[in-house]
Amino acid sequence: PPPPPPPPLPLILNPLKYTKMSAVFEETIAGGVGGMCLVFVGHPLDTIKVRFQTMKVVEGKPPPYSGLVDCGAQIVKRDGPAGLYKGMLAPLIGVTPMYALCFLGYGVGQQIFWNPNTKENLEMTRIGLAGATSGLFTTPILAPLERLKCVLQIQNASAPKEGEKRFNGPLDLGKHILKTGGVRSLFRGYMATNARDSVASVGYFTSYEYLKRKFTPEGQSAPGVFGTLMAGGFAGICNWLPAIPIDGLKTRLQTSPEGKYKHGVRSVAREIFAEHGILGGIKVLYRGIIPVIVRAFPANAATFLGYETTKKVFSHFRGDTEE
């Protein structure tokens, strides 16, 4: 009889395993570079967005900020240019693992929802479901970082009150939150963050896959720099348009005093609509949409350019010639 086949190599010695590990490493680094590009380009306008969402408008008096430019000018006048970058350390620390998890989640979603023809046929429902899956992977990192970022961004919006504590950075704030409210307080807004990111990712990935195809020249496998910037920029807008009301509810919840909203975003929504009515409440929830849109295009164009460029660098060092 023929000899028995040799036992399979342990997984760690399987060359295919190294290929997969290498791909995961490259995705992680490329996603981290893209995320850092997003933070550096987009954080100043994100600060303005948060100020818009949390400003107090008193009936009969003009709002604190007359517009995007006025808000930015007041921040710079009060805190200098560095004021636009308040709270940036928290998201910057989280971008590498967050973007790694984002693309990992998208990949898992592809395994669950895609079929062999999904990408070729641009089956938007399947792409959207895969995109929504990514939100499940990013929320554990994003929720506490968003809590720290939003509190730091608004603490200098007004002069400090007597006895009010001001925080020097995310570590100082994080210690205070854990000491006074525990882990539950640090993760306040977890479900709202997850809902925002899952909804946003549907628009993000479907639009990017579609526009990437449209901007790819005939006979090429991928778009050039201009096409990548355009696809990434418009994908960023499609990411935020459906998510901005959820983000507004989340921001109010995460920056409110401890115990103010007992039922989370439901209590926030009830308060907004009770105070402003249906149309006024919708307007409040979309407050800050202009800086969001203005930020979304350049920030996400930079994200995908950084991501795609890093992937090409890895490809170059591997000696690939396909691209």
Salt bridges, closest charged atoms under 4 A:
GLU26 OE2 - ARG318 NH1 2.59
GLU27 OE2 - LYS311 NZ 2.68
ASP46 OD1 - LYS49 NZ 3.19
ASP46 OD2 - LYS149 NZ 2.74
ASP79 OD2 - ARG51 NH2 3.97
GLU123 OE1 - ARG126 NE 3.16
GLU146 OE2 - LYS149 NZ 3.91
GLU146 OE1 - ARG196 NH1 3.06
GLU146 OE1 - LYS250 NZ 2.84
GLU164 OE2 - ARG166 NE 3.39
ASP197 OD1 - ARG196 NE 2.85
ASP247 OD2 - LYS49 NZ 2.90
ASP247 OD1 - ARG196 NH1 2.78
GLU258 OE1 - ARG147 NH2 3.93
GLU258 OE1 - ARG188 NH2 2.92
GLU275 OE2 - HIS276 NE2 3.73
GLU308 OE2 - LYS212 NZ 3.51
ASP320 OD2 - ARG318 NH2 2.58
